[in-house]
Amino acid sequence: MPSCDHCDAHVSDRFARVFADERGDIHACPNCSANAGIAEVSRERAYETRST
């Protein structure tokens, strides 16, 4: 089952297909970010993860 790498909440397979990055990581979900900003938050968190 896919889960958010930020808050460890379960997400659907469909959500994972849409919002996972190229490595399959899910950096944001409806539980830990605003629905309207999931894509933006996901990109920001992915960038922060790669920068550290």
PDB file of N, H, CA, C and O in Angstrom:
ATOM      1  N   MET A   1       0.840  -1.182   0.000  1.00  0.00           N
ATOM      2  CA  MET A   1       0.000   0.000   0.000  1.00  0.00           C
ATOM      3  C   MET A   1       0.882   1.242   0.000  1.00  0.00           C
ATOM      4  O   MET A   1       1.804   1.348   0.810  1.00  0.00           O
ATOM      5  N   PRO A   2       0.615   2.160  -0.879  1.00  0.00           N
ATOM      6  CA  PRO A   2       1.420   3.377  -0.889  1.00  0.00           C
ATOM      7  C   PRO A   2       1.096   4.262   0.311  1.00  0.00           C
ATOM      8  O   PRO A   2      -0.024   4.263   0.822  1.00  0.00           O
ATOM      9  N   SER A   3       2.102   5.011   0.745  1.00  0.00           N
ATOM     10  H   SER A   3       3.012   5.010   0.330  1.00  0.00           H
ATOM     11  CA  SER A   3       1.889   5.939   1.845  1.00  0.00           C
ATOM     12  C   SER A   3       2.732   7.187   1.634  1.00  0.00           C
ATOM     13  O   SER A   3       3.720   7.175   0.901  1.00  0.00           O
ATOM     14  N   CYS A   4       2.325   8.252   2.285  1.00  0.00           N
ATOM     15  H   CYS A   4       1.522   8.262   2.881  1.00  0.00           H
ATOM     16  CA  CYS A   4       3.017   9.534   2.208  1.00  0.00           C
ATOM     17  C   CYS A   4       4.358   9.407   2.930  1.00  0.00           C
ATOM     18  O   CYS A   4       4.413   8.933   4.064  1.00  0.00           O
ATOM     19  N   ASP A   5       5.422   9.823   2.281  1.00  0.00           N
ATOM     20  H   ASP A   5       5.377  10.208   1.359  1.00  0.00           H
ATOM     21  CA  ASP A   5       6.741   9.760   2.900  1.00  0.00           C
ATOM     22  C   ASP A   5       6.934  10.846   3.955  1.00  0.00           C
ATOM     23  O   ASP A   5       7.866  10.773   4.755  1.00  0.00           O
ATOM     24  N   HIS A   6       6.061  11.847   3.961  1.00  0.00           N
ATOM     25  H   HIS A   6       5.303  11.906   3.311  1.00  0.00           H
ATOM     26  CA  HIS A   6       6.182  12.930   4.926  1.00  0.00           C
ATOM     27  C   HIS A   6       5.464  12.609   6.235  1.00  0.00           C
ATOM     28  O   HIS A   6       6.025  12.797   7.315  1.00  0.00           O
ATOM     29  N   CYS A   7       4.209  12.120   6.137  1.00  0.00           N
ATOM     30  H   CYS A   7       3.754  11.968   5.260  1.00  0.00           H
ATOM     31  CA  CYS A   7       3.440  11.864   7.366  1.00  0.00           C
ATOM     32  C   CYS A   7       3.060  10.392   7.550  1.00  0.00           C
ATOM     33  O   CYS A   7       2.447  10.037   8.557  1.00  0.00           O
ATOM     34  N   ASP A   8       3.411   9.543   6.598  1.00  0.00           N
ATOM     35  H   ASP A   8       3.909   9.832   5.781  1.00  0.00           H
ATOM     36  CA  ASP A   8       3.172   8.103   6.650  1.00  0.00           C
ATOM     37  C   ASP A   8       1.695   7.706   6.567  1.00  0.00           C
ATOM     38  O   ASP A   8       1.338   6.579   6.909  1.00  0.00           O
ATOM     39  N   ALA A   9       0.839   8.622   6.114  1.00  0.00           N
ATOM     40  H   ALA A   9       1.130   9.538   5.835  1.00  0.00           H
ATOM     41  CA  ALA A   9      -0.574   8.300   5.937  1.00  0.00           C
ATOM     42  C   ALA A   9      -0.774   7.469   4.671  1.00  0.00           C
ATOM     43  O   ALA A   9      -0.039   7.627   3.697  1.00  0.00           O
ATOM     44  N   HIS A  10      -1.763   6.593   4.691  1.00  0.00           N
ATOM     45  H   HIS A  10      -2.361   6.466   5.483  1.00  0.00           H
ATOM     46  CA  HIS A  10      -2.096   5.782   3.524  1.00  0.00           C
ATOM     47  C   HIS A  10      -2.656   6.678   2.421  1.00  0.00           C
ATOM     48  O   HIS A  10      -3.443   7.585   2.692  1.00  0.00           O
ATOM     49  N   VAL A  11      -2.251   6.424   1.187  1.00  0.00           N
ATOM     50  H   VAL A  11      -1.611   5.687   0.967  1.00  0.00           H
ATOM     51  CA  VAL A  11      -2.838   7.079   0.017  1.00  0.00           C
ATOM     52  C   VAL A  11      -3.236   6.001  -0.976  1.00  0.00           C
ATOM     53  O   VAL A  11      -2.709   4.889  -0.940  1.00  0.00           O
ATOM     54  N   SER A  12      -4.152   6.325  -1.849  1.00  0.00           N
ATOM     55  H   SER A  12      -4.580   7.228  -1.878  1.00  0.00           H
ATOM     56  CA  SER A  12      -4.623   5.342  -2.825  1.00  0.00           C
ATOM     57  C   SER A  12      -3.580   5.133  -3.926  1.00  0.00           C
ATOM     58  O   SER A  12      -2.687   5.959  -4.116  1.00  0.00           O
ATOM     59  N   ASP A  13      -3.706   4.034  -4.633  1.00  0.00           N
ATOM     60  H   ASP A  13      -4.431   3.363  -4.478  1.00  0.00           H
ATOM     61  CA  ASP A  13      -2.826   3.775  -5.767  1.00  0.00           C
ATOM     62  C   ASP A  13      -2.978   4.868  -6.815  1.00  0.00           C
ATOM     63  O   ASP A  13      -2.000   5.282  -7.436  1.00  0.00           O
ATOM     64  N   ARG A  14      -4.194   5.327  -7.008  1.00  0.00           N
ATOM     65  H   ARG A  14      -4.989   4.990  -6.503  1.00  0.00           H
ATOM     66  CA  ARG A  14      -4.449   6.394  -7.978  1.00  0.00           C
ATOM     67  C   ARG A  14      -3.723   7.680  -7.569  1.00  0.00           C
ATOM     68  O   ARG A  14      -3.106   8.337  -8.407  1.00  0.00           O
ATOM     69  N   PHE A  15      -3.795   8.032  -6.298  1.00  0.00           N
ATOM     70  H   PHE A  15      -4.296   7.498  -5.617  1.00  0.00           H
ATOM     71  CA  PHE A  15      -3.098   9.227  -5.803  1.00  0.00           C
ATOM     72  C   PHE A  15      -1.595   9.083  -6.033  1.00  0.00           C
ATOM     73  O   PHE A  15      -0.936  10.027  -6.467  1.00  0.00           O
ATOM     74  N   ALA A  16      -1.066   7.921  -5.745  1.00  0.00           N
ATOM     75  H   ALA A  16      -1.601   7.154  -5.392  1.00  0.00           H
ATOM     76  CA  ALA A  16       0.366   7.673  -5.923  1.00  0.00           C
ATOM     77  C   ALA A  16       0.772   7.813  -7.394  1.00  0.00           C
ATOM     78  O   ALA A  16       1.825   8.376  -7.691  1.00  0.00           O
ATOM     79  N   ARG A  17      -0.041   7.313  -8.300  1.00  0.00           N
ATOM     80  H   ARG A  17      -0.897   6.856  -8.059  1.00  0.00           H
ATOM     81  CA  ARG A  17       0.279   7.440  -9.729  1.00  0.00           C
ATOM     82  C   ARG A  17       0.339   8.887 -10.162  1.00  0.00           C
ATOM     83  O   ARG A  17       1.156   9.249 -11.008  1.00  0.00           O
ATOM     84  N   VAL A  18      -0.512   9.717  -9.596  1.00  0.00           N
ATOM     85  H   VAL A  18      -1.176   9.423  -8.909  1.00  0.00           H
ATOM     86  CA  VAL A  18      -0.577  11.123 -10.007  1.00  0.00           C
ATOM     87  C   VAL A  18       0.497  11.966  -9.323  1.00  0.00           C
ATOM     88  O   VAL A  18       1.132  12.790  -9.981  1.00  0.00           O
ATOM     89  N   PHE A  19       0.719  11.781  -8.019  1.00  0.00           N
ATOM     90  H   PHE A  19       0.204  11.111  -7.485  1.00  0.00           H
ATOM     91  CA  PHE A  19       1.562  12.704  -7.265  1.00  0.00           C
ATOM     92  C   PHE A  19       2.949  12.192  -6.888  1.00  0.00           C
ATOM     93  O   PHE A  19       3.756  12.959  -6.363  1.00  0.00           O
ATOM     94  N   ALA A  20       3.242  10.947  -7.134  1.00  0.00           N
ATOM     95  H   ALA A  20       2.586  10.324  -7.560  1.00  0.00           H
ATOM     96  CA  ALA A  20       4.588  10.448  -6.809  1.00  0.00           C
ATOM     97  C   ALA A  20       5.612  11.043  -7.764  1.00  0.00           C
ATOM     98  O   ALA A  20       5.304  11.346  -8.917  1.00  0.00           O
ATOM     99  N   ASP A  21       6.833  11.206  -7.270  1.00  0.00           N
ATOM    100  H   ASP A  21       7.084  10.960  -6.333  1.00  0.00           H
ATOM    101  CA  ASP A  21       7.888  11.722  -8.146  1.00  0.00           C
ATOM    102  C   ASP A  21       8.438  10.589  -9.001  1.00  0.00           C
ATOM    103  O   ASP A  21       7.916   9.474  -8.977  1.00  0.00           O
ATOM    104  N   GLU A  22       9.486  10.877  -9.750  1.00  0.00           N
ATOM    105  H   GLU A  22       9.910  11.783  -9.769  1.00  0.00           H
ATOM    106  CA  GLU A  22      10.037   9.885 -10.680  1.00  0.00           C
ATOM    107  C   GLU A  22      10.586   8.651  -9.978  1.00  0.00           C
ATOM    108  O   GLU A  22      10.725   7.600 -10.604  1.00  0.00           O
ATOM    109  N   ARG A  23      10.900   8.757  -8.685  1.00  0.00           N
ATOM    110  H   ARG A  23      10.787   9.611  -8.176  1.00  0.00           H
ATOM    111  CA  ARG A  23      11.381   7.603  -7.916  1.00  0.00           C
ATOM    112  C   ARG A  23      10.260   6.885  -7.183  1.00  0.00           C
ATOM    113  O   ARG A  23      10.496   5.871  -6.526  1.00  0.00           O
ATOM    114  N   GLY A  24       9.036   7.404  -7.290  1.00  0.00           N
ATOM    115  H   GLY A  24       8.844   8.228  -7.824  1.00  0.00           H
ATOM    116  CA  GLY A  24       7.898   6.793  -6.612  1.00  0.00           C
ATOM    117  C   GLY A  24       7.656   7.324  -5.212  1.00  0.00           C
ATOM    118  O   GLY A  24       6.796   6.808  -4.498  1.00  0.00           O
ATOM    119  N   ASP A  25       8.402   8.351  -4.804  1.00  0.00           N
ATOM    120  H   ASP A  25       9.100   8.771  -5.384  1.00  0.00           H
ATOM    121  CA  ASP A  25       8.221   8.939  -3.474  1.00  0.00           C
ATOM    122  C   ASP A  25       7.028   9.887  -3.481  1.00  0.00           C
ATOM    123  O   ASP A  25       6.815  10.625  -4.442  1.00  0.00           O
ATOM    124  N   ILE A  26       6.258   9.860  -2.405  1.00  0.00           N
ATOM    125  H   ILE A  26       6.431   9.261  -1.624  1.00  0.00           H
ATOM    126  CA  ILE A  26       5.107  10.748  -2.245  1.00  0.00           C
ATOM    127  C   ILE A  26       5.452  11.705  -1.119  1.00  0.00           C
ATOM    128  O   ILE A  26       5.527  11.299   0.041  1.00  0.00           O
ATOM    129  N   HIS A  27       5.663  12.974  -1.448  1.00  0.00           N
ATOM    130  H   HIS A  27       5.602  13.304  -2.390  1.00  0.00           H
ATOM    131  CA  HIS A  27       6.153  13.954  -0.479  1.00  0.00           C
ATOM    132  C   HIS A  27       5.053  14.744   0.209  1.00  0.00           C
ATOM    133  O   HIS A  27       5.331  15.481   1.155  1.00  0.00           O
ATOM    134  N   ALA A  28       3.810  14.612  -0.242  1.00  0.00           N
ATOM    135  H   ALA A  28       3.584  14.014  -1.011  1.00  0.00           H
ATOM    136  CA  ALA A  28       2.693  15.336   0.361  1.00  0.00           C
ATOM    137  C   ALA A  28       1.400  14.597   0.053  1.00  0.00           C
ATOM    138  O   ALA A  28       1.279  13.933  -0.976  1.00  0.00           O
ATOM    139  N   CYS A  29       0.444  14.719   0.950  1.00  0.00           N
ATOM    140  H   CYS A  29       0.542  15.259   1.787  1.00  0.00           H
ATOM    141  CA  CYS A  29      -0.858  14.088   0.768  1.00  0.00           C
ATOM    142  C   CYS A  29      -1.925  14.995   1.377  1.00  0.00           C
ATOM    143  O   CYS A  29      -1.585  15.999   2.003  1.00  0.00           O
ATOM    144  N   PRO A  30      -3.194  14.669   1.211  1.00  0.00           N
ATOM    145  CA  PRO A  30      -4.256  15.512   1.794  1.00  0.00           C
ATOM    146  C   PRO A  30      -4.184  15.614   3.318  1.00  0.00           C
ATOM    147  O   PRO A  30      -4.709  16.571   3.888  1.00  0.00           O
ATOM    148  N   ASN A  31      -3.550  14.657   3.988  1.00  0.00           N
ATOM    149  H   ASN A  31      -3.123  13.880   3.525  1.00  0.00           H
ATOM    150  CA  ASN A  31      -3.446  14.721   5.452  1.00  0.00           C
ATOM    151  C   ASN A  31      -2.415  15.731   5.933  1.00  0.00           C
ATOM    152  O   ASN A  31      -2.548  16.257   7.038  1.00  0.00           O
ATOM    153  N   CYS A  32      -1.396  16.015   5.139  1.00  0.00           N
ATOM    154  H   CYS A  32      -1.288  15.587   4.241  1.00  0.00           H
ATOM    155  CA  CYS A  32      -0.332  16.895   5.628  1.00  0.00           C
ATOM    156  C   CYS A  32      -0.150  18.160   4.798  1.00  0.00           C
ATOM    157  O   CYS A  32       0.787  18.920   5.047  1.00  0.00           O
ATOM    158  N   SER A  33      -1.015  18.408   3.821  1.00  0.00           N
ATOM    159  H   SER A  33      -1.776  17.791   3.618  1.00  0.00           H
ATOM    160  CA  SER A  33      -0.943  19.649   3.061  1.00  0.00           C
ATOM    161  C   SER A  33      -2.324  19.994   2.521  1.00  0.00           C
ATOM    162  O   SER A  33      -3.201  19.133   2.440  1.00  0.00           O
ATOM    163  N   ALA A  34      -2.508  21.244   2.155  1.00  0.00           N
ATOM    164  H   ALA A  34      -1.796  21.943   2.221  1.00  0.00           H
ATOM    165  CA  ALA A  34      -3.791  21.678   1.609  1.00  0.00           C
ATOM    166  C   ALA A  34      -4.033  21.006   0.262  1.00  0.00           C
ATOM    167  O   ALA A  34      -3.105  20.868  -0.535  1.00  0.00           O
ATOM    168  N   ASN A  35      -5.255  20.591   0.002  1.00  0.00           N
ATOM    169  H   ASN A  35      -6.009  20.703   0.650  1.00  0.00           H
ATOM    170  CA  ASN A  35      -5.568  19.909  -1.256  1.00  0.00           C
ATOM    171  C   ASN A  35      -5.147  20.710  -2.476  1.00  0.00           C
ATOM    172  O   ASN A  35      -4.631  20.143  -3.439  1.00  0.00           O
ATOM    173  N   ALA A  36      -5.356  22.004  -2.451  1.00  0.00           N
ATOM    174  H   ALA A  36      -5.775  22.465  -1.668  1.00  0.00           H
ATOM    175  CA  ALA A  36      -5.030  22.829  -3.608  1.00  0.00           C
ATOM    176  C   ALA A  36      -3.531  22.937  -3.831  1.00  0.00           C
ATOM    177  O   ALA A  36      -3.101  23.258  -4.939  1.00  0.00           O
ATOM    178  N   GLY A  37      -2.722  22.678  -2.805  1.00  0.00           N
ATOM    179  H   GLY A  37      -3.071  22.418  -1.905  1.00  0.00           H
ATOM    180  CA  GLY A  37      -1.285  22.870  -2.932  1.00  0.00           C
ATOM    181  C   GLY A  37      -0.457  21.601  -2.892  1.00  0.00           C
ATOM    182  O   GLY A  37       0.758  21.679  -2.709  1.00  0.00           O
ATOM    183  N   ILE A  38      -1.062  20.445  -3.053  1.00  0.00           N
ATOM    184  H   ILE A  38      -2.049  20.383  -3.201  1.00  0.00           H
ATOM    185  CA  ILE A  38      -0.314  19.194  -2.931  1.00  0.00           C
ATOM    186  C   ILE A  38       0.843  19.136  -3.922  1.00  0.00           C
ATOM    187  O   ILE A  38       1.957  18.777  -3.540  1.00  0.00           O
ATOM    188  N   ALA A  39       0.608  19.474  -5.163  1.00  0.00           N
ATOM    189  H   ALA A  39      -0.297  19.766  -5.473  1.00  0.00           H
ATOM    190  CA  ALA A  39       1.671  19.395  -6.174  1.00  0.00           C
ATOM    191  C   ALA A  39       2.819  20.339  -5.832  1.00  0.00           C
ATOM    192  O   ALA A  39       3.986  19.967  -5.953  1.00  0.00           O
ATOM    193  N   GLU A  40       2.494  21.554  -5.406  1.00  0.00           N
ATOM    194  H   GLU A  40       1.546  21.856  -5.307  1.00  0.00           H
ATOM    195  CA  GLU A  40       3.535  22.524  -5.074  1.00  0.00           C
ATOM    196  C   GLU A  40       4.323  22.096  -3.843  1.00  0.00           C
ATOM    197  O   GLU A  40       5.551  22.167  -3.837  1.00  0.00           O
ATOM    198  N   VAL A  41       3.626  21.655  -2.803  1.00  0.00           N
ATOM    199  H   VAL A  41       2.627  21.598  -2.808  1.00  0.00           H
ATOM    200  CA  VAL A  41       4.297  21.211  -1.581  1.00  0.00           C
ATOM    201  C   VAL A  41       5.155  19.988  -1.876  1.00  0.00           C
ATOM    202  O   VAL A  41       6.269  19.870  -1.366  1.00  0.00           O
ATOM    203  N   SER A  42       4.645  19.093  -2.685  1.00  0.00           N
ATOM    204  H   SER A  42       3.740  19.190  -3.099  1.00  0.00           H
ATOM    205  CA  SER A  42       5.392  17.892  -3.049  1.00  0.00           C
ATOM    206  C   SER A  42       6.692  18.254  -3.748  1.00  0.00           C
ATOM    207  O   SER A  42       7.742  17.692  -3.435  1.00  0.00           O
ATOM    208  N   ARG A  43       6.634  19.190  -4.696  1.00  0.00           N
ATOM    209  H   ARG A  43       5.781  19.647  -4.951  1.00  0.00           H
ATOM    210  CA  ARG A  43       7.858  19.622  -5.396  1.00  0.00           C
ATOM    211  C   ARG A  43       8.847  20.274  -4.433  1.00  0.00           C
ATOM    212  O   ARG A  43      10.047  20.009  -4.503  1.00  0.00           O
ATOM    213  N   GLU A  44       8.349  21.128  -3.533  1.00  0.00           N
ATOM    214  H   GLU A  44       7.374  21.344  -3.476  1.00  0.00           H
ATOM    215  CA  GLU A  44       9.224  21.798  -2.565  1.00  0.00           C
ATOM    216  C   GLU A  44       9.903  20.777  -1.646  1.00  0.00           C
ATOM    217  O   GLU A  44      11.107  20.866  -1.405  1.00  0.00           O
ATOM    218  N   ARG A  45       9.145  19.821  -1.139  1.00  0.00           N
ATOM    219  H   ARG A  45       8.167  19.749  -1.335  1.00  0.00           H
ATOM    220  CA  ARG A  45       9.716  18.821  -0.224  1.00  0.00           C
ATOM    221  C   ARG A  45      10.683  17.907  -0.958  1.00  0.00           C
ATOM    222  O   ARG A  45      11.692  17.494  -0.387  1.00  0.00           O
ATOM    223  N   ALA A  46      10.394  17.584  -2.208  1.00  0.00           N
ATOM    224  H   ALA A  46       9.574  17.919  -2.672  1.00  0.00           H
ATOM    225  CA  ALA A  46      11.317  16.750  -2.993  1.00  0.00           C
ATOM    226  C   ALA A  46      12.623  17.501  -3.207  1.00  0.00           C
ATOM    227  O   ALA A  46      13.701  16.914  -3.107  1.00  0.00           O
ATOM    228  N   TYR A  47      12.535  18.786  -3.500  1.00  0.00           N
ATOM    229  H   TYR A  47      11.659  19.263  -3.582  1.00  0.00           H
ATOM    230  CA  TYR A  47      13.738  19.590  -3.700  1.00  0.00           C
ATOM    231  C   TYR A  47      14.544  19.663  -2.404  1.00  0.00           C
ATOM    232  O   TYR A  47      15.767  19.531  -2.429  1.00  0.00           O
ATOM    233  N   GLU A  48      13.864  19.875  -1.265  1.00  0.00           N
ATOM    234  H   GLU A  48      12.870  19.983  -1.244  1.00  0.00           H
ATOM    235  CA  GLU A  48      14.555  19.938   0.021  1.00  0.00           C
ATOM    236  C   GLU A  48      15.241  18.621   0.349  1.00  0.00           C
ATOM    237  O   GLU A  48      16.344  18.618   0.895  1.00  0.00           O
ATOM    238  N   THR A  49      14.603  17.502   0.022  1.00  0.00           N
ATOM    239  H   THR A  49      13.707  17.504  -0.421  1.00  0.00           H
ATOM    240  CA  THR A  49      15.155  16.186   0.282  1.00  0.00           C
ATOM    241  C   THR A  49      16.431  15.968  -0.528  1.00  0.00           C
ATOM    242  O   THR A  49      17.410  15.424  -0.018  1.00  0.00           O
ATOM    243  N   ARG A  50      16.416  16.386  -1.771  1.00  0.00           N
ATOM    244  H   ARG A  50      15.620  16.828  -2.186  1.00  0.00           H
ATOM    245  CA  ARG A  50      17.586  16.202  -2.636  1.00  0.00           C
ATOM    246  C   ARG A  50      18.714  17.163  -2.280  1.00  0.00           C
ATOM    247  O   ARG A  50      19.883  16.856  -2.514  1.00  0.00           O
ATOM    248  N   SER A  51      18.375  18.325  -1.714  1.00  0.00           N
ATOM    249  H   SER A  51      17.426  18.574  -1.524  1.00  0.00           H
ATOM    250  CA  SER A  51      19.385  19.335  -1.381  1.00  0.00           C
ATOM    251  C   SER A  51      20.162  18.992  -0.132  1.00  0.00           C
ATOM    252  O   SER A  51      21.283  19.468   0.045  1.00  0.00           O
ATOM    253  N   THR A  52      19.588  18.170   0.746  1.00  0.00           N
ATOM    254  H   THR A  52      18.677  17.784   0.603  1.00  0.00           H
ATOM    255  CA  THR A  52      20.258  17.864   2.010  1.00  0.00           C
ATOM    256  C   THR A  52      21.097  16.629   1.927  1.00  0.00           C
ATOM    257  O   THR A  52      21.724  16.241   2.912  1.00  0.00           O
TER     258      THR A  52
END
